Structure formats: C-alpha cells, structure tokens
Amino acid sequence: MNPARSLQTEVSTPEDFGVEFARAADGTAVARIGDLVFAMVPAGRGQYLLASAWHVSRPLTVLKRDDFYSHHGSVADEAAFRDRMIEQADHCRELGLLSRKSVRVTCSTPWGPSQGATVYADGMVSHMTAGHGGFQLSSARNAKVHPTLRAEGGWYEEDAAWAIVALTFPDLFTAYERKCADKTIRDRWPDAWEAIFGRSLARGESYEKDAQAFAREHVEDWIVISALRSERHPGMTEVIATVGGKRGDHVDERRFLVPSDEYAVGRFGFVIDEAKHAAYDGPPSFAGWRGRVA
C-alpha cells in the first residue's frame, strides 16, 4: 500500500506535531499526533498491529480496541511503536511543508473513473477510484523515470509502483515515504535498484532477491505447499510437499509427518529434511487428497 495515500488523507497540519503517549483503558499502548490516534494492537502469538483512528477527541486513557479501525502493518514491540510514532510526527510535519492539493478531476484511469485526486506538482497527480488508484505522470515527468522502471503511458499503481514515482522525485515526498519507497523498490525490483545505485543488494536487503536465492538453493528439495495438524498422529503435522515448492496438476506431491513443535513456515516455505521427516502414506488428514504424480 502507498503510505502517501494511506495516511496522508487522515492527517491535519497544525504547526506543532508533538506526540502524546499513554495507556488505553485496556492497557494498550496508544499515542496521539494531531487529529490521529494510534494503538499497538495485540494480534496473537506475541505479534502486534499498528492501528489508527481519525478525529478522536476523547482522552487516550479511555480509548478501547474498538475505537481503532485503520491498520498500517505490524509493529514489533513498544519500543518500535514509540519510534514509529516519532517518525509519523516527522512525516506529518513534512506533509505540512509540501504543496499537495486535493482536487476533483473528471478522467478515466487504468483502475476506473477518478473519484478524487491529489496534485503533488505540475505533471504529477495521484488518483483515487472506487477500488484502486495510482499516479499519473505527464510525458515530461515520465521521461525522467529510470528506463528499467518506466511505465509506458505514465501510470503507476498505488500498491507498489507508486514507489517508482517517489524514487524519481524524492523532493515531493516525506522522509518516511522515501524510506518506504526505497524498501519497495528493493523488494520488488532489485535488479533495477542495483542498476540505479551501482551496488549489489546483500542477503536480507531484498525480499525478491532472497526469494530467488532460496529457490536456487532448494530447487531439488521437497518444500511444503500445504499443512494440517495430523488427526491420527498427536503432536505431528501432516504436510504435502513438492520438489522446489512447485504447484500444478502435473506435479509430484508427497506427504510427510513433521513434529508440530518443529514446523514453522519461514519467509519462503518449510524445507523437508528427508533424514528426519518421515514420508507418510497412511490415511490422509487432507479431505479428498488422492495424491498426484507426474
């Protein structure tokens, strides 16, 4: 999601954007920045989500989980929450210094009719539609986009391609937006990022590059594509795996039993260790599973 859209439309711009921290009525860590309130909402298994609400004037100490309705990804812990709030306050201050203007534009976009737009600068407009949105760049603006990332026609959707616009015109975005854009480019288009910045991305710096490395390293290994707690073997998880994690009607599928306390899906999948994970041909836990062999 484009952070320039997800938070910008909910931010007021008073002169001072201090951060007020407190505990909500249920003990949740909360904060107020201008007209926005944020909460570090428990999501189970020690995970937390960053949630927000707009125009909530009541004291932070009386707020509850139900007062927060927008979500902005995960947050690791309370220290990370406080850091994120300070970063958000800086983001709000910077937004107040930019010259973005909300306008109505009658035009068609690749995602449907425009229902609202924000002019970032001459030749750069962000459109919102009923279901999606993105940036429209003029021909002159689009010519400045790096060739490896340039979209013919100058349209850049809001989920990921917005980052291309921010990378190309950094002075029109906040520091937080630029950070998000850099991560998005590294994760989605690592080859382009390396060409632009002239260095190779190390392991851990790009999701896509790491995924490619994982696929190369485990091209001949059995990788889990589906898993269920075993009905017949307590403490075990029954999994279906394929070579390289491939999917399709003509792919060899095999079942294995993995101790449930060991089974944890990593970033790119769980790799079967045939030396300790037993192949399983007994009655399946998967409804309707008959096995498919190429």
Backbone bond lengths (Angstrom), bond angles and torsions (degrees), N, CA, C in turn:
res aa  C-N    CA-C-N  psi(-1)  N-CA   C-N-CA  omega(-1)  CA-C   N-CA-C  phi
1 M - - - 1.446 - - 1.511 110.27 -
2 N 1.321 116.23 145.06 1.448 121.89 179.33 1.518 110.06 -77.70
3 P 1.346 119.45 112.64 1.461 120.14 179.91 1.514 112.05 -64.51
4 A 1.328 116.83 -24.37 1.457 119.69 177.38 1.514 111.03 -63.37
5 R 1.346 117.42 -29.95 1.452 120.89 177.62 1.516 111.93 -92.68
6 S 1.339 117.65 -39.87 1.457 120.75 -171.21 1.521 113.17 -65.82
7 L 1.335 118.20 -31.14 1.452 120.06 -178.51 1.521 113.70 -114.72
8 Q 1.304 117.25 -26.83 1.446 120.06 -174.22 1.523 112.33 -59.05
9 T 1.325 117.92 -39.91 1.452 121.39 -175.65 1.520 112.36 -73.80
10 E 1.341 117.82 -8.49 1.451 120.52 -178.13 1.528 111.94 -110.85
11 V 1.308 117.81 13.42 1.456 121.20 -173.29 1.518 110.91 -112.58
12 S 1.334 116.36 129.27 1.455 120.10 171.34 1.515 107.87 -89.40
13 T 1.315 117.59 170.58 1.468 118.49 -174.67 1.526 112.91 -131.49
14 P 1.337 118.77 61.48 1.453 119.96 171.07 1.521 110.36 -68.60
15 E 1.321 116.82 167.84 1.463 119.68 -174.55 1.526 112.29 -65.84
16 D 1.316 116.91 -36.79 1.462 119.02 -175.31 1.523 109.99 -112.96
17 F 1.333 116.73 123.03 1.462 121.34 176.88 1.524 108.83 -111.84
18 G 1.313 116.83 73.48 1.445 120.59 172.67 1.514 109.25 -78.90
19 V 1.324 116.36 167.10 1.456 121.23 178.97 1.521 108.57 -114.91
20 E 1.339 116.43 125.88 1.454 121.86 175.68 1.526 107.98 -104.44
21 F 1.331 116.72 120.27 1.463 121.38 179.19 1.527 109.62 -104.67
22 A 1.354 115.29 148.91 1.456 119.90 178.71 1.524 109.65 -164.16
23 R 1.353 115.28 -178.53 1.455 123.13 172.46 1.521 107.84 -111.72
24 A 1.331 116.20 131.03 1.451 120.54 177.26 1.529 109.57 -73.26
25 A 1.330 116.09 176.15 1.464 121.12 -177.01 1.523 112.35 -59.48
26 D 1.327 116.91 -29.78 1.471 120.52 179.94 1.522 112.87 -95.97
27 G 1.336 117.41 10.36 1.459 121.52 177.86 1.509 114.84 90.17
28 T 1.322 117.68 -2.63 1.463 122.12 -179.23 1.521 110.85 -67.51
29 A 1.320 116.86 139.22 1.467 120.86 174.71 1.519 109.12 -69.79
30 V 1.335 117.16 127.87 1.463 122.39 -178.11 1.522 109.73 -134.10
31 A 1.333 115.39 163.82 1.463 120.94 179.62 1.520 109.29 -152.61
32 R 1.324 115.45 154.19 1.459 121.42 176.43 1.522 109.57 -123.64
33 I 1.336 116.01 132.22 1.460 122.71 174.94 1.522 106.64 -133.00
34 G 1.322 117.46 106.33 1.462 119.79 -177.73 1.516 110.38 60.47
35 D 1.321 117.06 -126.78 1.460 122.51 -179.39 1.527 113.07 -87.83
36 L 1.312 117.69 0.70 1.457 121.94 -178.15 1.530 111.04 -103.11
37 V 1.341 115.88 140.13 1.454 120.80 170.06 1.524 107.80 -119.14
38 F 1.321 115.64 144.68 1.462 122.08 -177.20 1.520 109.64 -126.48
39 A 1.330 115.29 154.45 1.459 120.88 176.93 1.514 110.01 -141.65
40 M 1.333 115.84 147.62 1.458 122.30 173.71 1.525 106.39 -96.84
41 V 1.333 116.47 95.16 1.460 122.51 -169.77 1.525 110.99 -91.11
42 P 1.328 118.84 126.16 1.473 120.94 177.09 1.527 110.77 -60.89
43 A 1.341 116.12 136.00 1.457 121.26 -179.34 1.520 112.08 -120.72
44 G 1.328 117.18 12.32 1.456 121.36 179.41 1.508 112.76 89.85
45 R 1.338 116.25 152.54 1.463 123.09 177.98 1.527 112.84 54.64
46 G 1.325 115.75 36.54 1.456 120.32 177.41 1.514 114.92 74.08
47 Q 1.350 117.04 11.81 1.452 121.57 -179.84 1.531 110.37 -99.36
48 Y 1.345 115.50 155.48 1.458 120.32 -179.79 1.533 109.83 -136.04
49 L 1.323 115.15 149.49 1.456 122.13 175.18 1.522 109.48 -114.17
50 L 1.319 116.13 146.57 1.457 121.39 173.57 1.520 107.69 -89.82
51 A 1.317 116.91 116.42 1.465 121.91 -179.04 1.525 109.41 -117.82
52 S 1.340 116.36 157.85 1.459 119.32 -178.55 1.516 111.16 -146.43
53 A 1.317 115.59 166.73 1.464 123.42 173.16 1.520 107.18 -150.12
54 W 1.313 115.70 159.49 1.467 121.64 -173.20 1.520 109.69 -119.43
55 H 1.317 115.93 143.71 1.461 122.95 177.37 1.530 112.32 57.26
56 V 1.316 115.96 49.01 1.465 121.54 174.68 1.528 106.54 -105.76
57 S 1.333 116.39 109.85 1.465 120.23 -173.75 1.523 113.45 -93.88
58 R 1.331 117.77 -13.24 1.462 120.30 -178.26 1.527 111.23 -65.05
59 P 1.316 117.91 157.15 1.471 120.71 178.16 1.523 111.23 -58.76
60 L 1.317 116.53 145.50 1.454 120.77 -179.70 1.525 111.61 -59.00
61 T 1.323 117.00 -33.54 1.466 120.65 -174.03 1.523 113.88 -70.06
62 V 1.334 118.39 -12.37 1.466 120.32 179.31 1.525 112.35 -104.45
63 L 1.316 117.00 -1.51 1.459 119.84 -177.88 1.525 111.04 -73.03
64 K 1.355 114.94 155.46 1.463 121.95 177.86 1.518 109.85 -131.29
65 R 1.316 115.79 171.57 1.475 121.56 -178.40 1.522 111.74 -53.29
66 D 1.309 118.17 -40.12 1.466 121.56 -176.21 1.523 113.41 -68.04
67 D 1.320 117.81 -12.00 1.469 120.39 179.13 1.525 112.10 -77.25
68 F 1.327 117.77 -12.42 1.456 121.99 -175.21 1.529 109.68 -109.38
69 Y 1.334 116.33 129.29 1.469 119.46 -172.14 1.526 114.30 -127.24
70 S 1.312 119.10 -18.77 1.472 120.89 177.83 1.521 109.71 -101.13
71 H 1.335 116.07 146.74 1.461 120.51 -179.26 1.525 110.35 -124.28
72 H 1.322 115.24 143.70 1.467 121.05 -174.48 1.523 111.80 -132.80
73 G 1.326 117.36 40.14 1.449 120.29 176.81 1.518 112.79 90.58
74 S 1.319 114.82 -172.81 1.462 121.07 -175.34 1.522 111.49 -92.82
75 V 1.317 114.67 160.48 1.461 121.74 174.10 1.520 106.76 -139.38
76 A 1.324 117.15 135.37 1.470 121.34 -168.74 1.521 113.81 -69.49
77 D 1.327 117.27 -48.65 1.459 121.12 -175.58 1.523 108.59 -160.48
78 E 1.342 115.79 -175.05 1.459 118.94 -175.36 1.524 112.61 -67.30
79 A 1.322 117.12 -34.29 1.468 119.39 177.05 1.523 110.21 -63.24
80 A 1.335 116.22 -42.27 1.460 120.56 177.99 1.522 110.73 -66.06
81 F 1.334 116.81 -35.78 1.463 121.30 177.10 1.527 110.85 -61.75
82 R 1.322 116.63 -45.52 1.473 120.17 -179.76 1.525 110.64 -64.50
83 D 1.336 116.70 -41.95 1.461 120.01 178.10 1.528 110.77 -62.31
84 R 1.345 115.35 -41.25 1.465 119.71 -179.76 1.522 111.28 -65.28
85 M 1.317 117.95 -35.57 1.460 121.14 178.86 1.534 111.43 -68.74
86 I 1.313 116.86 -39.58 1.467 119.86 176.69 1.525 109.64 -64.75
87 E 1.330 116.12 -40.86 1.463 120.72 176.19 1.524 110.79 -62.70
88 Q 1.341 116.96 -39.97 1.459 121.01 178.78 1.525 111.41 -65.26
89 A 1.325 116.46 -38.12 1.464 119.86 177.66 1.530 110.45 -62.91
90 D 1.322 116.75 -42.44 1.469 120.46 176.37 1.526 110.43 -62.64
91 H 1.342 115.53 -40.65 1.473 120.81 177.75 1.527 110.27 -59.09
92 C 1.316 117.57 -43.64 1.467 121.69 -179.94 1.525 111.49 -64.63
93 R 1.328 116.16 -41.71 1.466 119.40 178.14 1.522 110.85 -61.36
94 E 1.331 116.25 -43.78 1.459 120.52 -178.82 1.525 111.34 -67.02
95 L 1.336 116.83 -36.44 1.464 119.32 177.22 1.522 111.10 -59.16
96 G 1.325 115.90 -38.11 1.458 120.12 179.81 1.521 113.47 -65.44
97 L 1.327 116.92 -19.55 1.464 121.21 -179.75 1.520 112.78 -92.53
98 L 1.328 116.45 -12.26 1.461 120.31 179.34 1.528 110.17 -86.52
99 S 1.324 115.53 163.23 1.471 120.00 -174.40 1.523 112.21 -107.55
100 R 1.311 117.28 42.74 1.460 120.20 179.52 1.530 109.93 -76.13
101 K 1.325 115.51 139.34 1.464 120.40 -178.26 1.527 110.07 -130.49
102 S 1.328 115.72 130.38 1.463 120.55 176.07 1.526 109.04 -81.67
103 V 1.321 115.99 130.55 1.470 121.02 -177.44 1.527 109.44 -139.42
104 R 1.326 115.88 167.15 1.459 122.67 171.03 1.515 108.07 -105.76
105 V 1.325 116.08 126.13 1.459 121.09 -179.23 1.522 108.22 -127.77
106 T 1.324 116.76 126.29 1.461 120.31 176.17 1.518 108.90 -90.89
107 C 1.326 115.53 102.83 1.456 119.63 -179.91 1.520 109.63 -162.27
108 S 1.324 115.61 163.63 1.450 121.71 175.00 1.518 109.24 -96.16
109 T 1.322 115.89 147.45 1.457 121.82 175.97 1.528 107.76 -127.14
110 P 1.310 118.65 169.67 1.472 119.87 176.33 1.519 113.31 -61.28
111 W 1.354 117.16 -12.12 1.462 121.20 -176.29 1.530 111.92 -112.94
112 G 1.324 117.22 8.83 1.452 121.23 179.91 1.519 111.15 118.59
113 P 1.342 117.37 -178.28 1.468 120.43 -179.59 1.522 111.90 -63.41
114 S 1.315 115.76 139.89 1.464 120.72 177.49 1.521 109.15 -67.75
115 Q 1.341 115.95 130.98 1.461 121.03 177.81 1.526 111.86 -111.35
116 G 1.285 116.30 2.85 1.453 122.34 179.67 1.512 108.73 171.33
117 A 1.310 117.02 149.94 1.461 119.38 -176.60 1.517 110.58 -146.97
118 T 1.323 114.18 155.19 1.456 121.81 174.97 1.518 108.08 -124.78
119 V 1.330 115.80 122.03 1.454 121.22 177.48 1.524 107.95 -87.02
120 Y 1.333 116.29 116.02 1.453 121.20 178.54 1.525 110.92 -84.58
121 A 1.326 115.30 -37.01 1.462 122.21 -179.72 1.528 106.87 -170.82
122 D 1.302 116.75 173.78 1.457 120.17 177.37 1.528 109.55 -58.57
123 G 1.327 116.22 123.71 1.456 120.37 179.11 1.516 114.64 83.58
124 M 1.342 118.72 10.83 1.466 121.79 179.03 1.521 109.28 -140.18
125 V 1.342 115.44 110.46 1.463 121.24 -177.43 1.524 109.34 -130.53
126 S 1.329 116.13 134.69 1.459 121.92 174.73 1.524 108.25 -101.53
127 H 1.340 116.77 121.86 1.462 122.05 -177.73 1.520 110.77 -103.71
128 M 1.331 116.31 144.68 1.453 122.84 171.28 1.526 107.99 -114.50
129 T 1.329 116.70 139.14 1.456 121.77 176.59 1.523 108.36 -125.12
130 A 1.325 116.77 -175.55 1.463 120.24 -178.48 1.520 112.07 -61.91
131 G 1.331 117.10 -32.74 1.449 118.39 -175.35 1.515 116.61 -124.90
132 H 1.314 117.61 -15.10 1.455 119.27 -175.27 1.526 108.32 -156.30
133 G 1.315 117.02 -162.78 1.449 120.18 179.32 1.511 111.26 175.02
134 G 1.326 114.70 -175.95 1.446 119.27 179.42 1.510 111.87 163.69
135 F 1.328 114.80 -175.87 1.458 121.90 -177.50 1.521 112.09 -92.92
136 Q 1.317 114.44 146.41 1.459 122.75 169.63 1.525 107.48 -118.27
137 L 1.334 116.33 121.04 1.461 121.15 177.12 1.524 110.18 -105.68
138 S 1.314 115.30 142.92 1.457 119.77 173.87 1.524 109.14 -67.43
139 S 1.313 116.83 167.73 1.470 120.55 179.59 1.520 111.14 -59.64
140 A 1.335 115.70 -40.42 1.462 119.56 -179.66 1.525 111.28 -65.76
141 R 1.336 115.81 -42.82 1.465 119.49 178.11 1.529 110.36 -65.61
142 N 1.333 116.33 -44.53 1.455 119.99 -175.78 1.524 112.20 -64.44
143 A 1.318 117.02 -28.86 1.460 120.87 179.18 1.529 111.78 -65.42
144 K 1.339 116.98 -19.45 1.464 120.99 -179.37 1.529 112.61 -86.40
145 V 1.339 117.26 -9.78 1.458 120.73 178.07 1.523 109.23 -72.87
146 H 1.326 116.98 139.03 1.462 121.05 -179.85 1.531 109.37 -55.88
147 P 1.333 118.28 136.96 1.477 121.42 -176.77 1.521 114.36 -54.51
148 T 1.332 118.17 -31.77 1.457 120.00 -178.68 1.524 112.54 -72.04
149 L 1.333 116.99 -14.86 1.460 121.14 -177.70 1.525 113.26 -119.34
150 R 1.311 116.53 -6.92 1.469 120.37 -172.99 1.522 111.69 -68.63
151 A 1.351 115.74 133.58 1.463 122.30 176.64 1.523 108.47 -101.26
152 E 1.316 116.25 126.89 1.457 120.24 176.65 1.526 108.56 -62.63
153 G 1.294 116.10 133.04 1.462 120.59 -178.52 1.513 113.10 95.62
154 G 1.338 117.45 -18.17 1.460 120.18 174.09 1.513 116.09 80.07
155 W 1.348 118.36 18.92 1.459 121.24 178.66 1.532 110.13 -101.45
156 Y 1.342 116.65 131.81 1.466 122.17 -177.54 1.531 108.95 -133.16
157 E 1.355 116.13 110.19 1.463 120.08 -174.00 1.529 111.31 -67.88
158 E 1.345 114.08 160.89 1.457 120.39 -167.79 1.522 115.36 -79.80
159 D 1.329 119.48 -19.54 1.457 119.85 -175.43 1.518 112.87 -70.62
160 A 1.320 117.35 -41.52 1.462 120.38 -177.51 1.528 111.77 -139.21
161 A 1.331 117.64 -43.33 1.461 120.52 -172.68 1.532 113.31 -66.11
162 W 1.335 118.12 -18.39 1.459 120.56 175.24 1.531 110.48 -54.61
163 A 1.355 115.60 -31.47 1.460 120.73 -177.64 1.522 111.60 -63.30
164 I 1.321 116.79 -28.39 1.465 120.99 177.38 1.515 109.96 -63.86
165 V 1.326 115.85 -40.02 1.471 121.24 178.61 1.525 109.82 -65.60
166 A 1.337 116.47 -45.35 1.464 120.33 -179.59 1.521 111.60 -64.92
167 L 1.324 117.02 -37.27 1.457 120.89 178.44 1.527 110.80 -65.38
168 T 1.317 116.15 -36.44 1.457 121.06 -176.41 1.525 112.30 -78.43
169 F 1.336 117.11 -34.54 1.469 121.83 -177.33 1.531 109.87 -125.65
170 P 1.325 118.08 66.26 1.467 121.30 -173.10 1.524 113.84 -62.70
171 D 1.324 117.90 -28.10 1.460 120.11 -177.78 1.520 112.97 -68.32
172 L 1.336 117.82 -11.19 1.461 121.96 -179.76 1.531 111.88 -100.29
173 F 1.341 116.95 10.39 1.453 121.75 -178.45 1.524 110.02 -133.15
174 T 1.320 116.07 157.19 1.468 121.02 178.66 1.527 110.13 -78.15
175 A 1.331 115.31 167.44 1.467 120.08 179.26 1.524 110.44 -60.99
176 Y 1.342 117.40 -39.40 1.463 120.51 178.61 1.523 110.80 -63.91
177 E 1.322 117.52 -43.50 1.459 120.79 178.64 1.521 111.14 -64.38
178 R 1.323 117.15 -39.26 1.465 120.35 178.47 1.520 110.89 -64.99
179 K 1.339 117.23 -38.18 1.467 120.40 177.60 1.526 110.43 -64.24
180 C 1.333 116.45 -44.69 1.467 120.11 178.76 1.524 111.02 -63.99
181 A 1.330 116.13 -38.93 1.467 120.28 -179.79 1.523 110.82 -65.08
182 D 1.317 117.05 -42.93 1.464 120.32 179.67 1.522 110.85 -61.09
183 K 1.331 116.82 -43.81 1.465 120.27 178.79 1.527 111.03 -64.05
184 T 1.331 116.53 -40.58 1.463 120.25 179.94 1.519 111.08 -62.59
185 I 1.320 117.83 -43.87 1.469 121.08 179.25 1.523 110.16 -64.04
186 R 1.341 117.02 -43.63 1.468 119.85 179.26 1.518 111.50 -62.37
187 D 1.335 116.18 -40.65 1.459 120.13 -177.41 1.523 112.73 -73.02
188 R 1.333 117.81 -37.56 1.461 120.91 -172.83 1.522 113.75 -97.16
189 W 1.333 116.20 -37.17 1.469 120.27 -175.35 1.539 109.78 -131.31
190 P 1.335 117.29 64.68 1.470 119.48 -175.81 1.522 113.71 -62.40
191 D 1.339 118.12 -35.57 1.470 119.75 -179.93 1.526 110.69 -63.97
192 A 1.324 116.11 -40.31 1.468 119.98 178.50 1.528 110.28 -66.35
193 W 1.341 116.52 -42.61 1.470 120.12 179.65 1.523 109.84 -59.48
194 E 1.327 116.86 -44.71 1.468 120.48 -179.08 1.520 111.12 -64.72
195 A 1.333 117.55 -37.10 1.463 120.70 179.00 1.526 111.13 -67.25
196 I 1.334 116.38 -38.03 1.463 121.04 -178.20 1.516 111.81 -72.28
197 F 1.338 117.01 -42.93 1.464 120.71 -173.45 1.526 113.82 -98.61
198 G 1.331 117.08 -6.16 1.453 120.13 172.09 1.506 116.25 71.23
199 R 1.316 117.68 28.07 1.468 120.20 174.38 1.524 109.29 -148.64
200 S 1.325 115.02 159.52 1.454 120.37 179.37 1.520 110.31 -86.06
201 L 1.314 116.06 143.88 1.460 121.33 176.86 1.523 109.54 -81.53
202 A 1.310 116.05 131.93 1.461 120.93 178.97 1.521 110.22 -80.49
203 R 1.324 116.31 165.35 1.459 120.81 176.86 1.534 108.99 -57.55
204 G 1.317 115.54 133.90 1.454 120.52 -179.07 1.518 113.87 95.70
205 E 1.331 117.80 -9.35 1.463 120.72 -179.06 1.525 113.27 -95.93
206 S 1.323 118.07 -11.71 1.461 121.36 -177.43 1.518 110.03 -147.21
207 Y 1.321 116.28 121.57 1.466 119.97 179.13 1.522 110.59 -61.36
208 E 1.326 117.88 -47.52 1.461 121.18 -176.66 1.523 111.33 -64.44
209 K 1.322 117.41 -42.32 1.464 119.54 -179.90 1.523 110.80 -66.84
210 D 1.335 117.01 -38.23 1.464 120.37 176.92 1.523 110.73 -66.11
211 A 1.341 117.00 -38.45 1.466 120.64 178.66 1.522 110.46 -63.72
212 Q 1.312 116.86 -40.41 1.465 120.47 177.98 1.520 111.01 -64.19
213 A 1.333 116.42 -40.36 1.462 120.32 178.80 1.527 110.64 -65.92
214 F 1.329 117.14 -41.26 1.466 121.38 177.71 1.528 110.37 -60.41
215 A 1.341 116.25 -43.81 1.463 120.45 -179.56 1.523 111.21 -63.00
216 R 1.335 117.55 -39.50 1.473 120.66 178.74 1.524 110.84 -67.33
217 E 1.333 116.67 -42.05 1.459 121.09 -176.09 1.528 112.21 -69.82
218 H 1.335 117.21 -26.55 1.466 120.53 -174.40 1.525 111.86 -121.19
219 V 1.322 116.58 27.80 1.459 120.23 -176.99 1.528 112.46 -61.38
220 E 1.338 118.30 -25.62 1.461 121.48 -178.70 1.528 112.44 -109.79
221 D 1.324 117.33 7.27 1.468 120.84 -179.40 1.527 111.06 -94.78
222 W 1.339 115.28 157.47 1.457 121.40 174.27 1.530 108.17 -82.63
223 I 1.343 115.21 122.85 1.456 121.08 -178.43 1.529 108.72 -120.26
224 V 1.313 116.43 134.15 1.461 121.98 -175.65 1.532 111.16 -67.75
225 I 1.325 115.44 133.87 1.470 120.87 175.37 1.527 111.72 -115.87
226 S 1.356 117.02 -11.47 1.460 120.63 177.52 1.521 108.53 -160.05
227 A 1.359 115.86 148.87 1.465 118.99 -176.82 1.522 110.62 -151.14
228 L 1.347 115.49 146.73 1.460 123.37 175.73 1.521 109.12 -145.39
229 R 1.339 116.21 146.64 1.463 119.04 171.82 1.523 108.15 -61.92
230 S 1.321 117.21 131.43 1.451 121.43 -176.30 1.524 111.33 -66.95
231 E 1.344 116.42 133.58 1.458 121.69 178.00 1.521 111.56 -77.99
232 R 1.306 117.08 -25.79 1.466 121.98 -173.20 1.523 113.79 -108.94
233 H 1.315 117.08 -10.34 1.466 120.51 -177.34 1.534 109.21 -129.64
234 P 1.342 116.96 89.87 1.466 120.57 -178.77 1.527 112.03 -54.06
235 G 1.321 114.50 139.22 1.459 119.95 178.40 1.509 114.19 81.23
236 M 1.334 116.35 2.48 1.461 120.08 -178.78 1.535 110.26 -118.46
237 T 1.309 114.99 151.63 1.463 122.01 174.01 1.523 108.19 -112.72
238 E 1.317 115.55 126.84 1.458 120.83 178.25 1.523 107.80 -90.35
239 V 1.325 116.27 129.08 1.468 120.28 -176.00 1.526 110.37 -126.61
240 I 1.316 113.87 154.72 1.455 121.75 170.36 1.521 106.31 -109.68
241 A 1.316 116.57 131.10 1.465 120.83 -177.78 1.522 110.25 -132.02
242 T 1.324 115.57 153.73 1.460 122.47 175.35 1.523 108.64 -132.73
243 V 1.306 116.41 159.20 1.464 120.41 178.59 1.530 108.53 -67.19
244 G 1.323 114.89 123.70 1.457 120.10 179.91 1.505 114.18 72.47
245 G 1.349 118.06 5.75 1.456 121.14 -179.42 1.516 113.69 72.37
246 K 1.342 116.61 19.99 1.462 120.17 -178.69 1.517 110.73 -70.63
247 R 1.330 115.50 154.21 1.456 122.56 178.42 1.523 109.09 -127.90
248 G 1.334 115.82 152.75 1.457 119.56 178.20 1.514 111.39 149.61
249 D 1.320 115.99 169.95 1.460 121.42 -176.59 1.517 113.23 -72.81
250 H 1.313 117.98 -19.59 1.465 120.65 -175.90 1.525 111.21 -120.56
251 V 1.339 114.60 41.14 1.458 121.07 179.94 1.521 108.67 -113.46
252 D 1.324 116.51 136.10 1.467 122.65 178.94 1.526 109.22 -68.91
253 E 1.336 116.86 119.40 1.454 122.12 178.61 1.524 109.83 -111.14
254 R 1.319 116.64 137.63 1.457 121.60 176.83 1.522 109.49 -133.06
255 R 1.329 114.73 152.59 1.458 120.50 178.37 1.528 110.78 -106.44
256 F 1.326 115.18 146.34 1.454 122.30 178.31 1.521 108.45 -137.71
257 L 1.323 116.45 158.73 1.455 122.59 172.33 1.528 108.46 -108.75
258 V 1.332 114.82 126.87 1.470 121.22 -178.81 1.523 108.03 -124.59
259 P 1.330 118.99 133.16 1.470 119.89 175.89 1.525 110.19 -53.85
260 S 1.329 116.09 130.71 1.463 119.97 -175.16 1.517 112.83 -61.49
261 D 1.337 117.32 -34.27 1.467 118.80 179.47 1.520 112.45 -74.02
262 E 1.333 116.88 -8.72 1.464 121.35 176.95 1.532 111.64 -100.08
263 Y 1.340 115.22 -24.89 1.460 118.50 -174.49 1.531 110.75 -75.48
264 A 1.296 116.48 112.54 1.466 122.98 177.38 1.515 107.30 -145.63
265 V 1.313 116.06 118.44 1.455 120.51 -177.82 1.525 109.63 -73.31
266 G 1.313 117.11 126.14 1.451 121.74 177.23 1.517 111.26 -82.10
267 R 1.303 116.09 -163.82 1.464 120.03 -178.16 1.516 111.88 -62.54
268 F 1.346 116.94 -33.02 1.462 119.78 -172.82 1.531 113.51 -124.73
269 G 1.319 117.30 6.85 1.452 119.56 176.38 1.512 112.54 127.69
270 F 1.333 115.27 165.44 1.461 122.34 179.74 1.522 108.68 -97.66
271 V 1.329 116.52 126.60 1.460 122.05 -178.48 1.521 109.58 -96.33
272 I 1.322 116.15 127.15 1.462 121.57 178.91 1.528 110.14 -73.45
273 D 1.325 114.98 132.92 1.458 121.72 172.63 1.526 106.25 -102.19
274 E 1.320 117.32 101.58 1.467 121.10 -174.14 1.523 112.99 -64.16
275 A 1.348 116.88 -15.52 1.459 119.65 178.61 1.525 111.62 -75.27
276 K 1.321 118.17 -22.02 1.470 119.75 -177.89 1.524 114.32 -131.75
277 H 1.325 117.96 -13.80 1.462 120.35 178.22 1.521 108.54 -100.06
278 A 1.323 115.85 112.44 1.456 120.71 -172.60 1.521 112.29 -73.75
279 A 1.328 115.62 133.13 1.457 120.59 171.20 1.527 107.62 -64.69
280 Y 1.329 116.70 144.62 1.459 121.07 -174.05 1.517 110.44 -130.77
281 D 1.349 116.33 125.72 1.457 121.45 179.54 1.528 111.96 -120.35
282 G 1.342 117.22 12.70 1.457 120.83 -178.75 1.511 112.53 -77.62
283 P 1.348 115.59 -173.80 1.469 120.24 178.93 1.535 110.70 -55.02
284 P 1.325 117.33 132.02 1.467 120.13 -173.94 1.524 113.96 -80.11
285 S 1.315 115.92 149.09 1.460 121.96 170.39 1.522 110.21 -83.75
286 F 1.322 116.31 -19.48 1.460 121.59 -179.00 1.526 109.93 -82.10
287 A 1.328 117.10 118.45 1.460 121.52 -178.73 1.522 109.80 -62.32
288 G 1.320 115.18 128.50 1.459 120.03 175.70 1.506 115.05 78.04
289 W 1.352 117.95 6.01 1.474 119.08 -177.64 1.522 109.49 -76.70
290 R 1.308 115.75 126.82 1.469 120.78 177.95 1.522 112.34 -119.55
291 G 1.299 115.57 -11.02 1.456 119.38 -178.46 1.507 110.69 85.67
292 R 1.307 116.46 139.64 1.446 121.20 178.27 1.525 108.70 -129.92
293 V 1.305 116.49 131.48 1.452 121.45 179.37 1.516 108.85 -124.65
294 A 1.305 115.79 132.84 1.467 119.94 -179.56 1.518 109.67 -63.19
